[in-house]
Amino acid sequence: MAQKAQKASLGKTILLSVFLLAYLVPFLLVVINSFKPTREFLENPLILPHTLDLSNFAIAFDKMNFLNGLTNTFVITAASVLLVALFSAMAAYLMVRTRWKITQLLFYCMVSAMIIPFQALMVPLVKIYGTLGVLNNQATLIYMYLGFGAPMAVFIYHGFIKSVPLEIEEAAMIDGCTQIRTFFKIVFPLVKPITFTVIILDVLWIWNDFLLPSLVLIKPAQRTLPLSTFYFFGTYTVDYGLLMAGLLMTILPVIVIYLFLQKYIIQGVMQGSIK
């Protein structure tokens, strides 16, 4: 029995290692080819570069206007994630703690909204906002991210807030706390693991999003990092060396953020499953 268990464990380890390798291969190819000129990339994108040349990064940094794109991406991502986390937690708290039919109806509507693909709303959304003259505005993009990100976040918060004992809130209100203060002083700190989970998931989504910013932001000065990498696509050619360097510079900040906060998302998932 012990040998069978060891073989089963070894088989699982090998299988997971294969899945991990398959997951890492695209990222490794980007890293390897970011040091190659386009000619060398076209010859064989699977081999290591002949020399460790950093010129691709310097050229891509300049052509992408990297600092401007980084600033735009950071502002849009930070503002969107903050609003999604705050308003979703408040909405979920209201839906859990009130017995109004309207709040229950709103919750079911938000859950139902998660099954609607963005592609179905893309054309009418751009047409309506274009008619109103509010496109090419970062505030409009942030507002859209709030609308598209809130349903999932409300659903996540709703399930967790239901497990928070009502007696804790009643004790706080007896001590003189209003309902708003009770939420910010008692409930919101208790759902911190879920908040970090929502933050990380939304950062990964918004930071790397290309489609929605491409529809809203038109002026080059307002472009995000994913949009800036489009500079390397010509009419008939693609500068793959610079493109790979630009992609690597674009994804590195969010990878660093994830590495620092990964323990919180694991904690949030574990606590959510227990609750």
C-alpha positions as CSV (number, residue, x, y, z in Angstrom):
1,M,0.0,0.0,0.0
2,A,2.8,2.4,0.9
3,Q,4.5,1.8,-2.5
4,K,1.2,2.4,-4.3
5,A,0.8,5.6,-2.4
6,Q,4.3,6.7,-3.3
7,K,3.7,5.9,-7.0
8,A,0.5,7.8,-7.0
9,S,2.2,10.8,-5.4
10,L,5.0,10.6,-7.9
11,G,2.6,10.4,-10.8
12,K,0.7,13.5,-9.5
13,T,4.0,15.4,-9.1
14,I,5.1,14.5,-12.6
15,L,1.6,15.5,-14.0
16,L,1.6,18.8,-12.2
17,S,5.2,19.5,-13.3
18,V,4.1,19.0,-16.9
19,F,1.2,21.4,-16.5
20,L,3.5,23.9,-14.8
21,L,6.0,23.7,-17.7
22,A,3.2,24.1,-20.3
23,Y,2.0,27.2,-18.4
24,L,5.5,28.7,-18.2
25,V,6.6,28.0,-21.8
26,P,4.9,31.1,-23.3
27,F,6.4,33.4,-20.7
28,L,9.8,31.9,-21.1
29,L,9.6,32.3,-24.9
30,V,8.8,36.0,-24.4
31,V,11.8,36.4,-22.0
32,I,14.2,34.5,-24.4
33,N,13.1,36.4,-27.6
34,S,13.1,39.8,-25.9
35,F,17.0,39.7,-26.2
36,K,16.9,38.8,-29.9
37,P,16.8,41.0,-33.0
38,T,13.8,40.3,-35.3
39,R,16.0,38.5,-37.8
40,E,17.2,36.0,-35.2
41,F,13.7,35.6,-33.8
42,L,12.4,34.7,-37.3
43,E,15.2,32.1,-37.8
44,N,14.3,30.1,-34.7
45,P,12.2,31.5,-31.8
46,L,12.8,28.4,-29.7
47,I,16.6,28.7,-29.1
48,L,18.5,30.9,-26.7
49,P,19.8,34.2,-28.0
50,H,23.4,34.2,-29.3
51,T,24.2,37.3,-27.2
52,L,22.6,39.0,-24.3
53,D,21.7,42.3,-26.0
54,L,19.7,44.9,-24.0
55,S,19.2,47.3,-26.9
56,N,15.7,46.0,-27.5
57,F,14.6,47.2,-24.1
58,A,16.1,50.7,-24.6
59,I,14.5,51.1,-28.0
60,A,11.1,49.7,-26.8
61,F,11.2,52.0,-23.7
62,D,11.6,55.0,-26.0
63,K,9.1,54.0,-28.7
64,M,6.4,53.0,-26.3
65,N,6.8,56.1,-24.2
66,F,7.0,53.7,-21.4
67,L,6.8,56.0,-18.5
68,N,3.7,57.7,-19.8
69,G,2.0,54.4,-20.5
70,L,3.0,53.1,-17.0
71,T,1.6,56.2,-15.3
72,N,-1.7,55.9,-17.3
73,T,-2.0,52.1,-16.5
74,F,-1.2,52.6,-12.8
75,V,-3.8,55.4,-12.4
76,I,-6.5,53.6,-14.2
77,T,-5.8,50.3,-12.5
78,A,-5.5,51.8,-9.0
79,A,-8.6,53.9,-9.3
80,S,-10.7,51.1,-10.8
81,V,-9.7,48.5,-8.3
82,L,-10.2,50.8,-5.4
83,L,-13.7,51.7,-6.5
84,V,-14.6,48.1,-7.3
85,A,-13.5,46.8,-4.0
86,L,-15.1,49.6,-1.9
87,F,-18.4,49.9,-3.6
88,S,-18.8,46.2,-4.1
89,A,-18.2,45.5,-0.4
90,M,-20.7,48.2,0.6
91,A,-23.3,46.9,-1.9
92,A,-22.8,43.3,-0.7
93,Y,-23.2,44.4,2.9
94,L,-26.4,46.2,2.2
95,M,-27.8,43.2,0.3
96,V,-26.9,40.8,3.1
97,R,-28.1,42.9,6.0
98,T,-31.4,44.2,4.6
99,R,-34.5,42.1,3.7
100,W,-35.8,44.4,1.1
101,K,-37.0,42.8,-2.1
102,I,-35.3,45.4,-4.2
103,T,-31.8,44.5,-2.8
104,Q,-32.5,40.8,-3.5
105,L,-33.6,41.6,-7.0
106,L,-30.5,43.8,-7.5
107,F,-28.3,40.9,-6.3
108,Y,-29.8,38.4,-8.7
109,C,-29.5,41.0,-11.5
110,M,-25.8,41.5,-10.8
111,V,-25.1,37.7,-10.6
112,S,-27.0,37.3,-13.9
113,A,-24.9,40.1,-15.5
114,M,-21.8,37.9,-15.0
115,I,-22.9,35.6,-17.8
116,I,-23.2,38.4,-20.4
117,P,-20.0,38.5,-22.5
118,F,-18.4,41.9,-23.1
119,Q,-18.4,41.4,-26.8
120,A,-22.2,41.5,-26.8
121,L,-22.1,45.0,-25.3
122,M,-19.1,46.3,-27.1
123,V,-20.6,48.0,-30.1
124,P,-23.7,49.6,-28.4
125,L,-21.6,50.7,-25.5
126,V,-19.1,52.6,-27.7
127,K,-21.9,54.0,-29.8
128,I,-23.8,55.4,-26.8
129,Y,-20.8,56.8,-25.1
130,G,-19.5,58.2,-28.4
131,T,-22.8,60.0,-28.9
132,L,-22.5,61.5,-25.4
133,G,-19.0,62.7,-26.2
134,V,-17.4,61.1,-23.2
135,L,-15.0,58.7,-25.0
136,N,-11.2,59.4,-24.9
137,N,-11.4,60.0,-21.2
138,Q,-9.8,57.9,-18.5
139,A,-12.7,58.6,-16.1
140,T,-15.0,57.0,-18.6
141,L,-12.8,53.9,-18.7
142,I,-12.6,53.7,-14.9
143,Y,-16.4,54.0,-14.7
144,M,-16.7,51.1,-17.2
145,Y,-14.3,49.0,-15.2
146,L,-16.4,49.6,-12.1
147,G,-19.6,48.5,-13.9
148,F,-18.0,45.3,-15.4
149,G,-16.0,44.4,-12.3
150,A,-18.7,45.0,-9.6
151,P,-20.9,41.9,-10.3
152,M,-18.2,39.4,-9.6
153,A,-16.8,41.3,-6.6
154,V,-20.3,41.7,-5.1
155,F,-20.9,37.9,-5.5
156,I,-17.6,37.1,-3.7
157,Y,-18.2,39.6,-0.9
158,H,-21.9,38.5,-0.5
159,G,-21.0,34.9,0.4
160,F,-18.3,36.0,2.9
161,I,-20.3,38.7,4.6
162,K,-23.1,36.3,5.3
163,S,-20.7,34.4,7.6
164,V,-19.9,37.4,9.7
165,P,-21.8,37.1,13.0
166,L,-24.6,39.6,13.3
167,E,-24.0,39.8,17.1
168,I,-20.6,41.6,16.5
169,E,-22.4,44.4,14.6
170,E,-25.2,44.6,17.2
171,A,-22.6,45.0,20.0
172,A,-21.0,47.8,18.0
173,M,-24.3,49.6,17.5
174,I,-25.1,49.3,21.2
175,D,-21.8,51.1,21.8
176,G,-23.0,54.0,19.6
177,C,-21.7,53.1,16.2
178,T,-23.8,54.0,13.2
179,Q,-24.3,51.4,10.5
180,I,-21.8,53.1,8.2
181,R,-19.2,53.2,11.0
182,T,-19.9,49.6,11.9
183,F,-19.2,48.6,8.3
184,F,-15.9,50.4,8.1
185,K,-14.7,49.6,11.6
186,I,-16.0,46.0,12.0
187,V,-17.2,44.3,8.8
188,F,-14.7,45.7,6.2
189,P,-11.6,44.7,8.3
190,L,-13.0,41.2,8.8
191,V,-13.3,40.7,5.0
192,K,-9.7,41.8,4.3
193,P,-8.6,38.4,2.8
194,I,-11.5,38.6,0.3
195,T,-10.6,42.2,-0.4
196,F,-7.1,41.2,-1.3
197,T,-8.4,38.5,-3.5
198,V,-10.7,40.9,-5.3
199,I,-7.8,43.4,-5.7
200,I,-5.4,40.9,-7.1
201,L,-7.9,39.4,-9.6
202,D,-9.0,42.9,-10.8
203,V,-5.4,44.2,-11.0
204,L,-4.5,41.2,-13.3
205,W,-7.5,41.9,-15.4
206,I,-7.4,45.7,-15.7
207,W,-3.6,46.0,-16.0
208,N,-3.4,43.5,-18.9
209,D,-6.7,44.6,-20.6
210,F,-6.4,45.6,-24.3
211,L,-9.9,45.6,-25.8
212,L,-11.7,48.1,-23.6
213,P,-9.0,50.7,-23.5
214,S,-8.6,50.4,-27.3
215,L,-12.2,51.3,-27.7
216,V,-12.2,54.2,-25.2
217,L,-8.8,55.8,-25.3
218,I,-7.9,57.3,-28.7
219,K,-5.2,59.9,-28.1
220,P,-1.6,58.4,-27.9
221,A,-0.9,60.4,-24.7
222,Q,-3.7,58.5,-22.8
223,R,-2.8,55.0,-23.9
224,T,-2.0,52.2,-21.4
225,L,0.9,49.8,-21.6
226,P,-1.0,47.1,-23.5
227,L,-2.0,49.7,-26.1
228,S,1.6,51.0,-26.3
229,T,2.9,47.6,-27.5
230,F,0.7,48.1,-30.6
231,Y,3.4,50.5,-31.9
232,F,5.5,47.6,-33.0
233,F,2.9,46.3,-35.4
234,G,3.4,47.8,-38.8
235,T,1.1,47.6,-41.9
236,Y,3.0,44.6,-43.3
237,T,5.6,43.8,-40.7
238,V,6.0,43.2,-37.0
239,D,9.2,44.1,-35.1
240,Y,9.1,41.0,-32.9
241,G,12.3,41.7,-31.0
242,L,11.0,45.1,-29.8
243,L,7.5,43.6,-29.3
244,M,8.8,40.9,-26.9
245,A,10.8,43.4,-24.9
246,G,7.8,45.7,-24.7
247,L,5.6,42.8,-23.5
248,L,8.1,41.8,-20.9
249,M,8.3,45.3,-19.5
250,T,4.5,45.5,-19.5
251,I,3.9,42.3,-17.5
252,L,6.8,42.6,-15.1
253,P,5.2,45.2,-12.7
254,V,2.0,43.1,-12.3
255,I,4.1,40.0,-11.7
256,V,6.0,41.7,-9.0
257,I,2.7,42.9,-7.4
258,Y,1.3,39.4,-7.5
259,L,4.4,37.9,-5.9
260,F,4.2,40.3,-3.0
261,L,0.4,39.7,-2.5
262,Q,0.1,36.0,-3.4
263,K,-0.2,34.9,0.2
264,Y,-3.3,37.1,0.6
265,I,-5.1,35.6,-2.3
266,I,-4.3,32.1,-1.0
267,Q,-5.5,33.1,2.4
268,G,-8.7,34.6,0.9
269,V,-9.4,31.5,-1.1
270,M,-8.9,29.2,1.9
271,Q,-11.0,31.3,4.2
272,G,-13.7,31.6,1.5
273,S,-13.8,27.8,1.1
274,I,-14.1,27.3,4.9
275,K,-16.9,29.9,5.2
